[in-house]
Each structure stands twice: as structure tokens, then as C-alpha cells.
Amino acid sequence: MQNEEQNPGTPGPEPGQKPGHDPGYEPGNEGHRAISIRSALWNIASDLELLLETGEANPENRSPLPPAPSPERTGPAENNPGPGVIEGPAPTLDALHQQILECRACSLHRERTHAVPGEGDTHGTRLMVIGEGPGAEEDARGLPFVGKAGKYLDKWLSAIDLSREDGVFITNTVKCRPPANRDPRPEETSACLPYLYSQIRMLKPRAILCVGRISASILLDRDVKITKERGKWFRFMDIPLMATFHPSAVLRNPDLRRPVWEDMKKLKHALDSGNFSDQP
């Protein structure tokens, strides 16, 4: 939520077809889904500690976190190929975004004002920034990260000589706002992630920056401990991926500004040098 991180020819959904659709899928049988996020509960104790450390939220007011993913962990040197492919002819990015605007693959479309495909440089994408999902202002305007946290994110990017207009594309794991800014549910991310994977394949960014624990956990398909794993390089769809704190968490907790700045400097160095390694 904003209140808190291709190859040409990649197939996209057929017109009228839901992303990730599997003809053999039956409700209640998630094994048929093209994308799965395991449905075990997060470890409550570690999550509480994480929330208190980052200041992301009062745990008593949080909605249930996304389900725990596979027990197999993706280490810095490992590659997560990005499960799930949208079947059908490859659309243009504009056509894909039009499909997102018209999507009714999950219940989130019922309460949205606008779907939010994303915004930014689509011709020379050096960095793709991925958050959790749209907030109220994003839903109202149909653009990602346009609230207070979004303006703060723009300052981070400007500090390393990047912007939405030059080198950066910004989007979210889900393209419609969950009611009351709750965390996206497994069926919502399952329906929406094929769009994100197609965006990544089409834009072919040099690197991905996940802002927030939840977006990093969804993409890496495991419980990311943001305080311990921020600023480290992982791989997703054979693209270097780094996670850092969500801008809204930093606005609430100024002590997080220094580690975020360290992450941004490391990100800039990697983009400039091509050295996406945790080794100097």
C-alpha cells in the first residue's frame, strides 16, 4: 500500500482472458494456478519484531499479512525465475496496460476508482520500482506513488540522478487498491502478478527496487526480513533485485533515512558500474 517496495514477444492474456487463467483451475484448488503464494501464516513473533523495528504500523491495527511462501529460500546468488506466464499473443505495453484498466480477475475491481498500471520511462528503463499496491490518492488519480510517500520516493530517485521521466518505471504488485489499504490477499496477487511479470519482460529493467517488506516477499516468494536483508542483491527473472524500506515507513521513522541512503548509493553504484554484487 502507498501508506506504508522481457523479452519482446512475451505473451499476454487473450482479450477477455483473466491473467494467469488455467482452464483446469477450480475454486479452492490453488494448485492449478500459474502463480502460487503459499498460504501458511507468517511467524507472528518475528513479524511483530519487524513491525516494531521499522515503525511500519501498530501490529494491532494491521490486517493479516500475506501468506508465507515456499520454505525454499532465494539467496543473493540464486535466481527466482518469476513463476507464471500470461498465455496468448504478446501485446504492446500500452495494450497490456489497457487490459489492466479493464481487468476483473479478482474482487478488487469492484471498489476501485481506477486501476493503476504504472508510470515512468518505458523506453530506457534502468530501474523498476515496485511497491505493494495503490493507496487512496493513487486510486483516485490512476497513477502510482503520487501521495506524500510518492513525493518522498521521487526525492530518493532524484538524489541518484533518476526520475520517472528518465530511467525509472514505477508500479505495484497489485494494480487496484485493496479496501482500507489492507494487505493484498493471495488470490489478488495471484490474479495480478502475471501483469507485473509481463511488464518486467517488456521493459527489461537493469535492476528492480522493491520498496517495503511485502512487495519484496511477494516477488522473492519468501518472508523477507527487511531490516536484515535491505540493501542486498538478489535475482528475480534473472534481473538484480534490491529491497529497501517503504517511503512511508521512513516518513514515520526518520532513523531509517540513513540506511535508505546507503541503499540508494549502492543502487546508483551498481547501475553505473554494472557490478550488482554485495562484494565491493
CORBEL-V151663 format. One record per residue. RES is the residue in one letter. SS is DSSP state (alpha for helix, beta for strand, coil for the rest). PHI is phi in degrees with one decimal (* if undefined). Layout:
BEGIN
res = [RES | RES]
ss = [SS | SS]
phi = [PHI | PHI]
END
This chain:
BEGIN
res = [M | Q | N | E | E | Q | N | P | G | T | P | G | P | E | P | G | Q | K | P | G | H | D | P | G | Y | E | P | G | N | E | G | H | R | A | I | S | I | R | S | A | L | W | N | I | A | S | D | L | E | L | L | L | E | T | G | E | A | N | P | E | N | R | S | P | L | P | P | A | P | S | P | E | R | T | G | P | A | E | N | N | P | G | P | G | V | I | E | G | P | A | P | T | L | D | A | L | H | Q | Q | I | L | E | C | R | A | C | S | L | H | R | E | R | T | H | A | V | P | G | E | G | D | T | H | G | T | R | L | M | V | I | G | E | G | P | G | A | E | E | D | A | R | G | L | P | F | V | G | K | A | G | K | Y | L | D | K | W | L | S | A | I | D | L | S | R | E | D | G | V | F | I | T | N | T | V | K | C | R | P | P | A | N | R | D | P | R | P | E | E | T | S | A | C | L | P | Y | L | Y | S | Q | I | R | M | L | K | P | R | A | I | L | C | V | G | R | I | S | A | S | I | L | L | D | R | D | V | K | I | T | K | E | R | G | K | W | F | R | F | M | D | I | P | L | M | A | T | F | H | P | S | A | V | L | R | N | P | D | L | R | R | P | V | W | E | D | M | K | K | L | K | H | A | L | D | S | G | N | F | S | D | Q | P]
ss = [coil | coil | coil | coil | coil | coil | coil | coil | coil | coil | coil | coil | coil | coil | coil | coil | coil | coil | coil | coil | coil | coil | coil | coil | coil | coil | coil | coil | coil | alpha | alpha | alpha | coil | coil | coil | coil | coil | coil | coil | beta | coil | coil | coil | alpha | alpha | alpha | alpha | alpha | alpha | alpha | alpha | alpha | alpha | alpha | coil | coil | coil | coil | alpha | alpha | alpha | coil | coil | coil | coil | coil | coil | beta | coil | coil | coil | coil | coil | coil | coil | coil | coil | coil | beta | beta | coil | coil | coil | coil | coil | coil | coil | coil | coil | coil | coil | coil | alpha | alpha | alpha | alpha | alpha | alpha | alpha | alpha | alpha | alpha | coil | coil | coil | coil | alpha | alpha | alpha | alpha | coil | coil | coil | coil | coil | coil | coil | coil | beta | beta | coil | coil | coil | coil | coil | coil | beta | beta | beta | beta | beta | coil | coil | coil | coil | alpha | alpha | alpha | alpha | alpha | alpha | coil | coil | coil | coil | coil | coil | alpha | alpha | alpha | alpha | alpha | alpha | alpha | alpha | alpha | alpha | alpha | alpha | coil | coil | coil | beta | coil | coil | coil | beta | beta | beta | beta | beta | beta | coil | coil | coil | coil | coil | coil | alpha | alpha | alpha | coil | coil | coil | coil | alpha | alpha | alpha | alpha | alpha | alpha | alpha | alpha | alpha | alpha | alpha | alpha | alpha | alpha | alpha | alpha | alpha | alpha | coil | coil | coil | beta | beta | beta | beta | beta | coil | alpha | alpha | alpha | alpha | alpha | alpha | alpha | alpha | coil | coil | coil | coil | coil | alpha | alpha | alpha | alpha | coil | coil | coil | coil | beta | beta | beta | coil | coil | beta | beta | beta | beta | beta | beta | coil | coil | alpha | alpha | alpha | alpha | alpha | alpha | coil | alpha | alpha | alpha | alpha | alpha | alpha | alpha | alpha | alpha | alpha | alpha | alpha | alpha | alpha | alpha | alpha | alpha | alpha | alpha | alpha | coil | coil | coil | coil | coil | coil | coil]
phi = [* | -72.0 | -83.7 | -77.9 | * | * | -86.2 | -58.0 | 94.3 | -64.5 | -66.8 | -121.6 | -68.6 | -61.0 | -52.8 | 82.6 | -92.1 | -73.8 | -62.5 | 73.9 | -66.5 | -127.0 | -57.5 | -88.9 | -73.9 | -127.6 | -53.6 | 88.7 | -112.9 | -71.7 | -63.6 | -88.0 | -73.4 | -68.2 | -125.5 | -134.7 | -123.2 | -56.6 | -104.5 | -78.2 | -75.6 | -64.8 | -69.4 | -63.0 | -64.8 | -68.8 | -67.5 | -61.1 | -61.9 | -64.6 | -62.8 | -68.2 | -68.5 | -86.3 | 70.4 | -64.6 | -172.5 | -76.5 | -55.9 | -69.5 | -100.4 | -83.8 | -77.0 | -55.5 | -74.2 | -58.5 | -64.5 | -66.7 | -86.0 | -57.9 | -66.8 | -74.1 | -96.8 | -99.9 | -82.6 | -57.2 | -94.5 | -96.8 | -121.4 | -97.3 | -72.6 | 80.5 | -63.8 | 99.0 | -131.9 | -76.2 | -84.5 | 120.2 | -64.4 | -72.6 | -85.9 | -73.1 | -62.1 | -62.4 | -66.4 | -61.9 | -66.6 | -66.5 | -62.8 | -63.7 | -61.8 | -99.7 | -65.5 | -134.1 | -74.7 | -142.9 | -72.5 | -62.7 | -65.3 | -67.3 | -111.9 | -75.4 | -88.8 | -138.7 | -74.3 | -126.6 | -63.6 | 144.5 | -155.4 | 145.1 | -77.5 | -103.0 | -109.7 | -143.9 | -74.0 | -85.9 | -135.7 | -111.6 | -98.6 | -125.5 | -102.4 | -82.6 | -171.4 | -65.9 | -101.1 | -63.1 | -67.5 | -66.0 | -62.8 | -69.5 | -103.7 | 76.7 | -128.2 | -84.6 | 51.3 | -113.4 | -84.6 | -60.0 | -64.3 | -66.5 | -65.3 | -67.4 | -59.6 | -59.0 | -67.0 | -58.5 | -66.1 | -60.3 | -65.3 | -114.6 | 63.7 | -130.5 | -161.3 | -61.6 | -81.4 | -137.7 | 98.7 | -125.2 | -119.8 | -117.0 | -154.6 | -137.4 | -69.2 | -117.3 | -99.6 | -122.2 | -74.2 | -67.4 | -54.9 | 58.8 | 59.2 | -70.9 | -67.9 | -65.6 | -88.1 | -55.3 | -67.8 | -75.2 | -67.7 | -61.7 | -73.1 | -98.5 | -60.4 | -56.9 | -62.4 | -63.1 | -62.1 | -66.5 | -59.3 | -62.7 | -65.2 | -75.8 | -79.5 | 48.8 | -66.4 | -72.9 | -153.5 | -120.7 | -116.8 | -89.7 | -104.2 | 106.5 | -62.9 | -69.1 | -64.2 | -64.4 | -65.7 | -66.2 | -71.5 | -83.9 | 59.8 | -165.1 | -79.8 | -82.0 | -90.7 | -62.6 | -67.6 | -97.5 | -110.9 | -63.2 | 78.5 | -102.0 | -94.2 | -123.7 | -129.9 | -138.4 | 54.3 | 63.5 | -118.3 | -59.5 | -131.0 | -124.7 | -117.0 | -143.7 | -68.7 | -73.6 | -53.6 | -68.0 | -65.2 | -71.7 | -62.6 | -79.5 | -131.1 | -58.7 | -63.3 | -83.9 | -63.1 | -62.9 | -61.9 | -64.6 | -63.8 | -62.1 | -63.5 | -67.2 | -65.3 | -64.9 | -62.2 | -61.8 | -59.9 | -65.1 | -64.1 | -76.9 | -98.2 | 80.8 | -96.6 | -94.0 | -133.6 | -80.1 | -89.9 | -63.7]
END
